[in-house]
Amino acid sequence: MERIYLDHGATTPMHPLVIEKMTEIMATVFGNPSSIHQQGRQAHGLLEEARSKIANSLNANDHEIIFTSGGTESDNSAIMQTAHARVAEGKHIITSAVEHPAVLNTMKELVHQGFEVTYLPVNEAGGLTAESVAEVLREDTILVSLMSLNNETGVRFPIAEIGQLLAGHSAYFHTDAVQAFGLDELDVKALGVDFLSATAHKINGPKGIGFLYIRDGISLPALLHGGEQEEKRRPGTENLAGIQGFATAVEILTPVEKAKRLAAYEHFGLLIKEALTEAEIPFVINGGQGEKSPHILNLWLKGIPNDLLLMHLDLQGISLSIGSACTAGNVEPSHVLEAMYGKGHPSTKESLRVSFGLGNTVAEIELFIERLLEVVHRLGK
């Protein structure tokens, strides 16, 4: 049975050109970028070439890009380093109730260490406003950390507006852009952020490589201790093949390519919604009333338990998920949907996340719809 992969919000298949580039690097370049001999200089040149490509995609300076092992490390670094460096100035941090576990669990640890965290609620559309940030902003607020785009609903937060709000405040501003990077046009200067986290495996690059943008002029202690790599901010020999693979994935996603993909995802979502409507299956698009990305479709199929639906679709060759992949093995209700609708709301146990990406076709979506309708009718009896 040929499987249909609709879980690109969790991770994505590597693009063939990325595999080709990484294979080339692994086969021909083995020098340490920190070494001064010829092989080292060759590796260093390729490292900085990749850094420049990624920086340009964000309108950042090259040295503002620090390579990490992925989004989780980038989120942890920005949050923990800021908290520990600025503790004398205050202990208040602002985030939202719908952040990724990489942020929420870091905040939980900081609360244990004596910091105070305000968790902004979201409305039923899954969004929040700059005004809601302003209402809880205090003189002792040292950090605001808000995601650019929610990984379960695809809802966007008004990061640029919040950046403008914080321009006159001393608090640092971090955004987890793991789901937004590569699809949305992101300009760190226009957004007004001090930190931005991203990872390669969400944009058809390799796993195990990400970056943290750190605005010029910010001085923070390193989270790790060792050598002087990455502007002395992140020690350890760089993963050159992964970094080159990341840069290749970024190069592929030109503005034209992004627009093409987003249009396709919009069409896929429309096909699914039209089919459900025609079949008279009660459903709601969670977050559908807000500003959102079309690559994520969070479906509340009323009266259908999502664990059973997920299992039956998996047996039918369809790969998708209930929520964040970082809660793998956890069948608890989605914290994102609980924040939107309240604990105990039926949507929290009757919703699925369908996420589109590279390789998906109209034919696949039509087959998915056919199998979805079949399973829903069977479970609904």
Buried (B, 14 or more C-beta within 10 A) or exposed (E): EEEBBBBBBBBBBBBEBBBEBBEEBBEEBEBBBBBEEEEBEBBBEBBBEBBBBBBBBBEBBEBBBBBBBBBBBBBBBBBBBBBBBBEEEBBBBBBBBBBBBBBBBBBEEBEEEEBBBBBBEBBBBBBBBBEBBEEEBEEEBBBBBBBBBBBBBBBBBBBBBBBBBBEEBEBBBBBBBBBBBBBBEBEBEEBBBBBBBBBBBBBBBBBBBBBBBBBEEBEBEBBBEEEEBBEEBBBEEBBBBBBBBBBBBBBBBEEEEBEEBBEBBBBBBEBBBEBBEEEEBBBBBBBBBBBBBBBBBBBBBEEBEBEEBBEBBEEBBBBBBBBBEBBEEEEEBBBBBBBBBEEEBBBBBBBBBBBBBBEBEEEBBBBBBEBBBEBBEEBEE
